[in-house]
Amino acid sequence: MGDLKCPILNSVQTKAMIQDHATPEHFARWEEHSKTLDVYSLKYIIKDCISAAENMKGWNPNREGYYLDQAATYGMELTKRNRDLPPGLRHRV
């Protein structure tokens, strides 16, 4: 039992963990990518991001926020596309 060791993180590793959040570059990349996807792919990514955020809840709040930001960005593209459709044809997540 005495062999159990806790890892000691150096400052670079600690900094990488702290900065585990979405940056403006992430948002720009997600916005561009979302424009290339069909509606079903958008819905899949949104659901996947929400699931990932739920898994991070209470464990890594920075990463939870990252996935929620990603879901919101892809969701905005879905909302833009839905605006042009009649109510009966709009897609829901």
N, C-alpha and C positions, 0 to 999 in steps of 0.2 A: 504494500500500500504506500510506502514511502517514495515510490517512483513517480507519483503524479506531480507534474510540474505545471505551473501556470506560465504561459508565454509572457515575456516582457516585450512590449511594443516600443520600437524606437520612435523618434519624433516624426519621421517621414510616414511611417505606418499609421500613427495616430492622426496626423494631418489628413491622410487619405480617407480615413474613416469619418472624420468630422465633415469633410467637404463632399459627402455622399449625397449631393442634392442636384437638382436640375439647374443648368446654366442657360444663359441666353442662346448659346450654340446648340444645346439640346433642343430647345423650343423651335429654333429655325430649322433644324434637321427634321424634327417631327412634322412640322407644318409642310415642308416640301414633300416628305414621304407620303403624308396623308393624301395629298392631291393625286398621287399615282395609283391609289388603291380603289378597288371596287367596294361597294357598300358592305358586302358580307365580310370582307377582310377588315374593314374599319370596325365593324361590330365585334369581330373576333378579338382584335387587338384591345379594344376598350374593355371587354369582359376580362381578358387576360390581365390587363393592368389593374383592374379593380380587385381581382383575385389576389394578385401579387401584393397589393397594398394591404389587403386584409391579413395576409400572412405576415407582414412586417409590423402590424399593429402591436404596440406594447413591447416590441423587440428592437426595432430600428426606426425611430420616427422620421429620420432624414430620408431613408429609403422609401418609407411609406408615402411621404410627401412627393418624392420623385415619381413614383408610379401613379399617384393621383394627378399630378401635373401632366404626365404623359396621357393618361386617360382623358383628361379635360381637353388637351390639344387635339387629339384624334376625334373626340366628341364634337368639337367646334366645326370640324370639316363635315361631319355627318349632319349637323344642324344646318349648315350652309346649303347642303344638297337638298335637305328636306324642305327648305323654304320654297323651292320651286315646284314642289309636288303637291297635288291635291291631297286633302286630309286622309283620304282612304288609302293612299299609296305611300304614306310616309313610313319610314323605318324606325323601329324602336329598339333599344338595346335590351 
